[in-house]
Amino acid sequence: MKKAIHTDNAPAAIGPYSQAVQAGGLVFLSGQIPLVPASMEMVKGDFEASAHQVFKNLQAVARAAGGELDDMVRLTVYLTEMEKFPRVNAVMAEYFSKPYPARAAIGVRELPKGAEVEVDAIMMLPTGG
């Protein structure tokens, strides 16, 4: 059985999908871009500000599902400019502790709403579901 997860503390879905879906003890978090939840506008500032907003959005969805960022087991980072890879690593290090989740970083031509970074994730709930 699957259950949709929703929180007003993260951006509303901008298409026909859920912010996250729980299936047993796993939660599959949809990709987050640097949208500010209250305004649904892209965060203002530099790349680091955008990356911070992405991880704050993921954190809000994780908490709504009953977990935390450190419960993540897999992340996928999408970047429109791979030269920003070290910068997203530096921001990510502020939100996660060891053991870090498994991760892939993928260079893409473009992302929704002109975002430079998007991250999706798989989380294991601390209680196992």
MARVO-588699 format. One record per residue: residue number from 1; residue in three letters; x, y, z of N, C-alpha, C in turn. Coordinates in pm, 1 decimal. Example, Ala and Ser with C-alpha at 12.3 -4.5 7.8 and 13.67 -1.06 7.14 Angstrom:
// MARVO-588699
PT  pos  code       npx       npy       npz      capx      capy      capz       cpx       cpy       cpz
PT    1   ALA    1319.0    -569.0     780.0    1230.0    -450.0     780.0    1320.0    -330.0     780.0
PT    2   SER    1285.0    -225.0     708.0    1367.0    -106.0     714.0    1290.0       3.0     787.0
//
This chain:
// MARVO-588699
PT  pos  code       npx       npy       npz      capx      capy      capz       cpx       cpy       cpz
PT    1   MET      84.8    -117.2       0.0       0.0       0.0       0.0      89.6     124.0       0.0
PT    2   LYS      48.9     225.4     -74.2     126.1     348.6     -77.8      43.2     464.2     -24.4
PT    3   LYS     116.3     562.3      31.9      51.0     676.9      94.7     121.4     803.7      48.2
PT    4   ALA      44.6     900.6       1.1     100.6    1028.5     -40.6     137.0    1110.4      83.4
PT    5   ILE     250.0    1180.2      74.4     295.9    1269.0     180.6     282.6    1412.2     130.3
PT    6   HIS     230.6    1500.1     215.7     217.1    1641.5     178.1     246.7    1729.0     298.6
PT    7   THR     313.4    1840.9     273.0     333.4    1943.4     373.8     328.8    2080.9     308.8
PT    8   ASP     273.7    2176.4     380.5     274.0    2314.4     334.0     409.9    2380.6     355.8
PT    9   ASN     501.6    2311.6     425.5     634.5    2364.9     452.5     732.5    2341.0     338.2
PT   10   ALA     685.4    2279.4     231.8     764.2    2258.3     109.6     677.7    2305.0      -7.0
PT   11   PRO     740.6    2333.8    -120.5     661.5    2379.7    -235.4     555.3    2277.6    -276.0
PT   12   ALA     440.9    2329.2    -314.8     335.7    2242.5    -368.4     384.0    2182.8    -500.6
PT   13   ALA     334.0    2066.0    -532.6     368.7    2002.7    -659.4     327.8    2093.7    -775.0
PT   14   ILE     413.9    2100.8    -876.9     383.3    2184.8    -993.3     340.7    2097.8   -1111.9
PT   15   GLY     287.9    1981.3   -1080.8     240.2    1888.1   -1181.6     161.9    1777.6   -1113.7
PT   16   PRO     124.8    1674.2   -1188.9      45.9    1564.2   -1133.8     133.8    1461.9   -1060.8
PT   17   TYR     187.2    1502.1    -946.5     269.8    1412.7    -864.8     257.6    1453.0    -718.6
PT   18   SER     303.6    1366.0    -630.1     303.9    1392.4    -486.4     440.4    1444.6    -444.2
PT   19   GLN     445.1    1519.6    -336.0     573.7    1563.1    -281.7     658.4    1441.1    -244.3
PT   20   ALA     591.4    1337.8    -195.6     657.7    1211.5    -163.3     551.4    1103.6    -155.3
PT   21   VAL     596.5     979.6    -166.8     507.9     864.4    -152.4     576.0     763.9     -60.9
PT   22   GLN     503.4     721.8      41.7     553.5     618.7     132.3     503.5     483.4      85.0
PT   23   ALA     594.3     387.1      78.3     560.5     248.6      44.6     633.0     161.7     147.2
PT   24   GLY     559.6     110.2     244.4     622.9      36.3     352.6     711.8     130.6     432.2
PT   25   GLY     834.6      88.3     457.9     928.5     168.3     534.4    1010.8     263.7     451.3
PT   26   LEU     982.4     270.9     321.2    1056.1     361.5     232.9     968.9     479.6     192.4
PT   27   VAL    1033.6     595.7     179.2     965.5     715.1     130.1    1043.4     763.6       8.9
PT   28   PHE     973.8     782.3    -100.6    1032.1     829.2    -226.2     995.8     976.9    -240.5
PT   29   LEU    1096.4    1063.4    -227.1    1074.9    1207.7    -230.3    1094.3    1259.4    -371.9
PT   30   SER     995.9    1332.0    -421.2    1005.6    1392.9    -553.5    1116.7    1496.2    -555.1
PT   31   GLY    1164.5    1526.5    -674.2    1269.4    1625.4    -688.6    1226.7    1761.1    -636.3
PT   32   GLN    1318.4    1824.7    -566.5    1295.3    1958.8    -514.5    1387.7    2055.7    -586.2
PT   33   ILE    1329.6    2167.0    -628.4    1406.5    2277.2    -685.3    1399.0    2391.8    -584.4
PT   34   PRO    1473.1    2499.8    -604.3    1477.7    2606.0    -503.4    1357.5    2700.3    -503.0
PT   35   LEU    1239.0    2642.4    -488.8    1117.3    2722.3    -473.9    1095.7    2751.8    -325.8
PT   36   VAL    1060.0    2875.7    -294.9    1023.3    2913.5    -159.0     877.1    2872.1    -139.9
PT   37   PRO     847.3    2787.8     -39.5     710.8    2735.8     -25.6     602.5    2843.5     -15.6
PT   38   ALA     626.2    2949.0      60.1     522.1    3050.2      82.7     484.0    3125.3     -43.8
PT   39   SER     583.0    3150.9    -129.8     556.4    3232.5    -248.7     552.2    3151.3    -378.0
PT   40   MET     607.5    3030.0    -374.9     622.1    2945.6    -493.8     706.8    3016.1    -600.6
PT   41   GLU     794.6    3105.1    -555.3     890.6    3172.9    -641.6    1028.9    3114.6    -615.1
PT   42   MET    1115.6    3122.5    -716.0    1252.0    3075.0    -699.3    1322.9    3161.2    -595.7
PT   43   VAL    1408.0    3099.6    -514.8    1483.2    3172.0    -412.8    1572.5    3276.1    -479.6
PT   44   LYS    1587.6    3387.4    -413.9    1674.5    3493.7    -464.2    1814.4    3471.4    -407.9
PT   45   GLY    1915.9    3504.7    -485.0    2052.6    3491.6    -436.0    2137.9    3408.9    -529.7
PT   46   ASP    2248.4    3364.1    -477.7    2345.1    3289.4    -557.6    2314.2    3140.0    -558.9
PT   47   PHE    2403.9    3063.8    -619.3    2384.3    2919.7    -630.4    2373.1    2853.5    -493.7
PT   48   GLU    2455.0    2897.1    -398.2    2449.5    2837.7    -264.2    2312.6    2859.0    -200.3
PT   49   ALA    2254.8    2976.6    -218.6    2121.0    3002.3    -165.5    2019.8    2906.8    -227.8
PT   50   SER    2034.6    2880.6    -356.5    1945.9    2785.8    -424.1    1963.4    2645.0    -368.3
PT   51   ALA    2087.5    2603.2    -350.7    2113.9    2468.5    -298.1    2059.9    2454.5    -155.8
PT   52   HIS    2078.8    2556.7     -73.7    2024.1    2551.6      62.9    1872.6    2535.6      59.4
PT   53   GLN    1804.5    2609.0     -28.9    1658.5    2599.3     -36.2    1615.1    2459.3     -77.3
PT   54   VAL    1687.1    2397.5    -169.9    1655.1    2260.8    -212.1    1660.7    2166.5     -91.9
PT   55   PHE    1767.9    2174.0     -12.3    1780.7    2084.1     102.5    1680.8    2116.9     212.7
PT   56   LYS    1645.9    2243.6     230.3    1540.5    2280.0     326.1    1406.5    2220.7     281.9
PT   57   ASN    1378.6    2225.1     151.4    1254.4    2168.0     100.2    1251.0    2016.7     121.9
PT   58   LEU    1362.5    1949.6      91.5    1369.2    1805.2     115.1    1349.2    1773.4     263.0
PT   59   GLN    1411.3    1853.6     349.2    1399.3    1833.0     493.2    1253.2    1844.8     538.1
PT   60   ALA    1181.7    1943.0     485.1    1040.8    1961.6     522.0     957.2    1840.7     481.9
PT   61   VAL     980.7    1788.4     363.2     905.2    1671.0     317.9     944.0    1548.5     401.0
PT   62   ALA    1072.8    1533.0     428.7    1117.8    1420.1     511.6    1049.9    1424.1     647.9
PT   63   ARG    1044.8    1540.5     708.0     981.5    1553.8     840.3     832.7    1524.8     834.6
PT   64   ALA     767.0    1567.1     727.3     624.1    1539.0     711.9     598.2    1389.2     703.0
PT   65   ALA     697.3    1315.4     654.2     683.8    1169.8     642.6     726.5    1097.0     770.2
PT   66   GLY     780.5    1171.4     867.5     823.1    1109.1     992.3     971.8    1078.7    1000.0
PT   67   GLY    1050.1    1141.5     912.7    1193.8    1117.4     912.4    1272.7    1246.1     913.2
PT   68   GLU    1402.1    1232.1     889.6    1495.9    1343.8     883.9    1589.0    1322.4     765.2
PT   69   LEU    1664.5    1423.3     730.6    1759.4    1408.8     619.6    1857.9    1294.8     643.0
PT   70   ASP    1899.6    1273.4     765.7    1994.0    1164.9     792.3    1932.8    1026.5     774.6
PT   71   ASP    1802.4    1018.3     750.4    1737.6     890.5     718.3    1740.3     860.6     568.9
PT   72   MET    1795.2     954.7     489.7    1804.6     934.0     344.7    1904.9     823.0     315.6
PT   73   VAL    1866.5     735.6     222.3    1958.6     628.9     180.8    2009.9     650.7      39.4
PT   74   ARG    1942.3     735.9     -37.3    1981.8     759.4    -177.4    1938.7     898.5    -218.2
PT   75   LEU    2030.0     972.1    -284.6    2000.0    1102.7    -342.3    2041.9    1102.3    -487.3
PT   76   THR    1970.6    1178.4    -567.4    2015.4    1208.9    -702.7    2016.3    1360.3    -714.6
PT   77   VAL    2131.8    1414.1    -752.3    2149.9    1558.1    -770.5    2155.7    1584.0    -920.0
PT   78   TYR    2074.1    1676.2    -966.8    2071.9    1716.3   -1107.4    2126.1    1858.9   -1115.3
PT   79   LEU    2226.3    1880.6   -1198.6    2289.3    2011.4   -1213.3    2290.8    2053.7   -1359.3
PT   80   THR    2259.4    2180.0   -1384.3    2269.0    2230.4   -1521.2    2412.1    2269.3   -1555.3
PT   81   GLU    2496.1    2282.9   -1454.8    2638.1    2315.1   -1475.7    2720.4    2228.2   -1380.9
PT   82   MET    2785.5    2125.7   -1434.9    2859.3    2032.0   -1350.8    2976.4    2097.5   -1278.5
PT   83   GLU    3023.4    2212.7   -1325.7    3132.0    2279.7   -1254.2    3086.8    2328.8   -1116.1
PT   84   LYS    2956.0    2328.5   -1090.4    2903.8    2366.3    -958.4    2895.7    2246.7    -863.0
PT   85   PHE    2942.1    2131.5    -907.5    2940.7    2009.6    -826.1    3009.3    2029.3    -690.5
PT   86   PRO    3130.5    2088.4    -682.6    3193.3    2109.7    -551.0    3111.1    2201.9    -461.1
PT   87   ARG    3041.6    2296.5    -520.3    2961.3    2390.1    -441.5    2838.8    2322.3    -381.8
PT   88   VAL    2774.5    2233.1    -457.7    2660.5    2160.5    -402.0    2708.8    2062.5    -295.4
PT   89   ASN    2827.3    2006.4    -312.6    2884.7    1918.6    -209.6    2902.6    1993.7     -78.2
PT   90   ALA    2954.7    2115.7     -85.3    2978.4    2195.4      35.0    2847.5    2224.8     108.0
PT   91   VAL    2742.8    2258.0      33.1    2613.3    2284.4      95.4    2555.2    2155.5     152.9
PT   92   MET    2562.8    2047.1      78.5    2508.9    1919.5     125.4    2573.5    1877.4     257.2
PT   93   ALA    2702.0    1902.8     272.4    2774.1    1864.0     394.3    2717.9    1933.5     518.5
PT   94   GLU    2648.8    2045.8     500.6    2587.4    2115.2     613.7    2457.1    2049.2     660.6
PT   95   TYR    2401.2    1961.2     578.6    2270.9    1901.4     609.4    2277.3    1752.7     643.8
PT   96   PHE    2387.0    1686.1     612.6    2397.4    1541.8     632.5    2518.4    1508.7     718.4
PT   97   SER    2508.3    1397.4     790.5    2622.7    1347.0     866.0    2646.4    1202.4     824.8
PT   98   LYS    2761.1    1149.8     861.8    2797.0    1012.3     825.9    2708.4     913.7     901.2
PT   99   PRO    2675.0     802.5     843.6    2707.8     763.4     706.8    2619.7     838.8     606.8
PT  100   TYR    2684.2     897.2     506.5    2612.9     972.8     405.0    2529.3     879.7     318.2
PT  101   PRO    2422.2     932.8     257.5    2344.5     849.9     164.9    2424.7     819.7      38.4
PT  102   ALA    2389.0     712.7     -28.6    2442.5     687.9    -162.7    2392.2     802.0    -251.1
PT  103   ARG    2469.5     832.4    -357.5    2430.6     949.0    -435.6    2482.6     939.8    -578.2
PT  104   ALA    2409.1    1000.6    -668.3    2455.3    1021.0    -804.9    2439.3    1169.5    -836.2
PT  105   ALA    2525.8    1220.8    -921.0    2513.9    1358.6    -969.7    2507.8    1351.6   -1121.6
PT  106   ILE    2407.4    1414.9   -1177.4    2382.6    1405.7   -1321.2    2375.3    1545.8   -1380.2
PT  107   GLY    2451.2    1568.4   -1485.4    2443.9    1694.1   -1558.4    2327.3    1689.7   -1656.1
PT  108   VAL    2245.6    1793.2   -1653.8    2128.2    1801.4   -1741.1    2128.2    1934.8   -1814.6
PT  109   ARG    2057.1    1939.3   -1925.0    2050.6    2062.2   -2004.5    1967.7    2169.0   -1936.2
PT  110   GLU    1853.2    2130.2   -1879.0    1769.2    2226.8   -1810.3    1681.7    2157.6   -1707.9
PT  111   LEU    1629.9    2239.2   -1614.2    1542.6    2190.9   -1507.3    1418.1    2278.2   -1502.0
PT  112   PRO    1311.2    2231.8   -1435.0    1189.0    2310.8   -1426.6    1214.0    2451.2   -1372.1
PT  113   LYS    1142.0    2546.8   -1427.0    1143.5    2687.6   -1385.0    1281.3    2751.7   -1392.6
PT  114   GLY    1370.8    2693.9   -1473.4    1503.9    2751.4   -1489.4    1598.3    2724.4   -1373.7
PT  115   ALA    1564.1    2629.1   -1286.7    1649.7    2596.8   -1171.5    1785.5    2547.8   -1218.8
PT  116   GLU    1887.6    2569.6   -1135.3    2021.9    2520.2   -1163.5    2049.0    2387.1   -1094.4
PT  117   VAL    1966.5    2353.9    -993.8    1987.5    2231.8    -916.3    1852.5    2174.2    -874.9
PT  118   GLU    1846.5    2042.4    -874.8    1729.3    1968.4    -826.5    1782.2    1843.8    -757.5
PT  119   VAL    1715.2    1803.1    -650.5    1755.3    1681.8    -578.8    1630.5    1600.9    -547.1
PT  120   ASP    1636.0    1468.9    -576.2    1531.8    1379.0    -528.6    1597.1    1277.3    -436.7
PT  121   ALA    1515.2    1200.3    -364.2    1573.0    1114.4    -261.1    1484.9     994.6    -229.9
PT  122   ILE    1547.7     896.7    -168.3    1478.6     782.4    -110.4    1518.2     780.0      37.2
PT  123   MET    1419.3     769.0     124.7    1441.7     770.5     267.7    1387.6     643.2     331.1
PT  124   MET    1459.9     590.1     427.7    1410.9     478.0     507.3    1363.4     534.1     639.2
PT  125   LEU    1238.2     509.8     672.5    1185.7     562.4     797.8    1254.5     494.7     915.5
PT  126   PRO    1281.9     570.7    1021.3    1352.6     515.3    1135.7    1280.1     397.6    1201.2
PT  127   THR    1147.8     394.9    1190.5    1070.4     286.9    1248.4    1052.2     171.3    1152.0
PT  128   GLY    1099.9     189.3    1027.3    1082.2      86.5     925.6     944.1      86.0     865.2
PT  129   GLY     863.5     186.6     894.6     731.8     197.4     835.1     627.2     173.6     935.0
//
